Each structure stands twice: as C-alpha cells, then as structure tokens.
Amino acid sequence: MVFINKELKCVFIHNPKCGGSYISNILMNCYHFNEITSIHSKYDMFFDDPKQIKMDENTDKHTIRKFGKYRYFLSHQDMEQCILKNYFKFTFVRNPYTKIYSAYQYLKRRLNESTMRNKIRNSYENYDYFKDFNTFVKNYKNINNISYFHAFIPQYEQLIDFSGNINIQYIGKTETLDRDFVEILTIIGITQMSEHANFMYYGNKINESLNSEENIITSYTEETFQFVNSFFSKDFDVFGYTKFNSLDDFKSNCWLNKEIPKNEPPCFTNIYNNLLLSKVNNGLVYSLLIKQDLLIDSLLEALTNYSNSNIVRNELNNIKTTVLNLRGEKNMLAYNPITNVLDEIFEINKSNLYLKKHKCPKCSLETYNAIANNAHIIFCN
C-alpha cells in the first residue's frame, strides 16, 4: 500500500513485513494520511505467466508476483504521477533473514486462523507447504500469489521504479523503527507528536509478528540459509545488512543487525514513557501531601485546643509557620513544571547528524539518511 498526505507532500511506501501496519495506522489516525486501495487496471502486467493470475483470489497489490509495490502504484490509474515523483517518500526495510521468517510465521498464522485452514485473505493456499520453514522455502515457486508477495519479492524489487532506480528520500530500518519514524516526522515538519506518543505508549501495534523471531535460529537449516543468501543477495548489499558466510556464523551472530547505531537521538518511546511515569509519581506525591496536610492540620488543631496559654499558643504558631514553610518548599519541589519533552525531542532531532542531507553525485537527488543514499547510488543510471 501507499499512504499520502498532500498537505505535507509526503508518501509512505509500505514494504511488506517491515512494520508497515504499525506505521500506517499511526499515519492515518494521527497525521491525516490517506491510502490508495483500488485495484490496478492493468493487474496482469505484474505476472510473467497469465496462468499465475487466480481470479478466485483477491486481485490486488497483495497478490502480485513481479515489479513490486512501488511500480504497482507508479503505474496505478488513481495515482497522480507528480506525487510519487516529487513528494518526499519514505519506507522501511528489514534484515532478509528475519523478514522471510516473519512472513512465513504471518502466513501460517493466517492459515491457522482460517476456518478451513486453506485460505489467506480469501486466497486458497496449500497448508502442506507450511509444515515447517524449510518446506515453505522449498515450495516458493508453488505457493499462492499472496504468500509469494509477502515472502519472496526482494525488497529492492519492491522499491525500484521502471527505470531501475530507487528514488526514495528516507529508508528506515525495522530494527530501529520508532527512532527512524520520529526522525522522518521531524523531517516533514511534524512537531506535535503527543497523539503519536499515546498511540505508541498504549501498544497499538497491529502486526505482532514484528516481535516473533525467538525461534529463528532453530528454524534455519543449511538449505534455507543458502537460499536466503542467494535469493536475497542484492538486498543485503543495497540496504547494508550483514550476509554471513556460514550457518554457524549466522546462528552465533544473527542478532548483530539489531544493534542500535551510535550517537542516536533519544528514543522517543522511552522518553515519553518516562514522562508519563513522572506524571504518575507527581500524582502520588500530590496525594501524599494532601494526607500529610490533613494530618498536620488535625494535629495543630488538637494542640491549639489543648491549651489557651499565650506562651503555648505562641510556640504553636511558630511550629505552624515552620510547617507551612516546609509545605511550600515541598510543593515547589513536587510541582516544578515539567518541560515539554516532546518539543525537546523535536529540537534534538532537528539538529542532529542524522538530518544532514545526502546528495547523489550523478543526479543530485537529495536523501536524508545513508541507507537511502547508498541504495539510490547503487541503482542510479
């Protein structure tokens, strides 16, 4: 899918199994992006063999077998050509080893959820192909169109245009999704992110397969490992992921690609969570102070009633003054206004090193991060 905001002149290209459901949900609910959903009028151009077209399945962008997402919409009858060519475009990519495994898990889960265990989004599929990850990979030529689209169209094929170029201004990584997403929002000029922060804080993630990779090491065999290395070889090169030389190296070091880059700006979600925690703590302090005040007032009243002696009364007044002064100091400490953390994050992102533009030496296309720049240069004619 693609999601467009004409006011911001921005397009999000949803690369499958790269956190796109999560991103698009935030874009539509918080930032007024709209999705193009209609069927391509020349749907058959996305297949090498007309026999691959299954009219009993959903004939849409989820069931194409070649050219990929970007070219699907670049040639779509409802897409204004100037939008994809001139708007700021961003997308996300993912480590090829984890992406295909995530696709397998997602598709198998959809089959299990089907009443007949033979459909994925109303498209018939052979459940035997999903016996295990290795069987799924072996049958990549036989699986239905929707399974092929999610798992086997290389990521660079999803993103190149009909000239074979990648002209996308920002390519984020699923491994650092929230950080990169906030950076993108900063670039396109969105400064009010509180609604977005609430969305992330309360866990509105649509596709939980983002975090379901715990069995990946045991699922990979020598055959599947060599297949991914060969079939997605260009994805490793274009998007800067480590391609391991042996299965043993992969199983020992496959989490290296999850490392957080050095000098990264503050994690938006962590800071926002801390902000909410501060508000909760302030609420607790406020409640305790009220209880303390009531207790002190009761004590002072009891002491006042205990004696009407001027000496005792003066002493009690001194104690009361001291208590009230302490109470005022505590109030100042407890209710010192919290600075707008969200605005501070925006300013930090606005000035950090990640937002320095890159310019292609061949065609002068400006990109906003190294991955997008390197991917473009590789294909730039």
Buried (B, 14 or more C-beta within 10 A) or exposed (E): BBBBBEEBEBBBBBBBBBBBBBBBBBBBEBBEBEEBEEEBEEBEEBBEEEEBBBEEBBBBBBBBBBBBBBBBBBBBEEBEEEBBEEBBBBBBBBBBBBBBBBBBBBBBBBBEEBEEEEBBBEBBBEBEBBEBBBEBBBBBEEBBBBBBBBBBBBBBBBBBBEEEBBBBBBBBBBBBBBBBBBBBBBBBEBEEBBEBBEBBEEEEBBBEBBEBBEEBEEBBBEEBBEBBBEBBEBBBBBBBBBBBEEBEEBBEEBEEBEEEEEEBBBBBBEBBBEBBEEEEEBEEBEEEBEEBBEEBEEBBEEBBEEEEEEEEEEEBEEBBEEBEEEBEEBBEEBEEEEEEBBEEBBEBBBEBEBBEEBEBEEEEBEBBBBBBBBBBBBBBE
